[in-house]
Amino acid sequence: MENQDDDATGYFMKKPTHALRHCSCQLWMRRLGVGAMALVAKIGDWNTVDECIASYGEISEEDTVSEMQRLMNKKNQGINF
């Protein structure tokens, strides 16, 4: 019986475009930050932000904290959001 890693590898080998879609979602989320999830969903042609997150990538705790810090720094610089 195959282990879970073999199943995932086999799936991505059979569906390489899906693998690229999955990776690109995660890449865009990291590059643009969690505040740009609507843009990430639009770029990837996902129907909703929730679908994008649920299907292709969770926002890590580290990225969430980083985005919160970025937004707090903007506010401290007098930029209203």
Protein Blocks (a to p, Z undefined) as FASTA:
>chain_A
ZZfklmmmmmmmmmmmlmmmmmmmmmmmmmnopmlmmmmmmmnopabfklmmmmnoccdf
klmmmmmmmmmmmmmnopaZZ
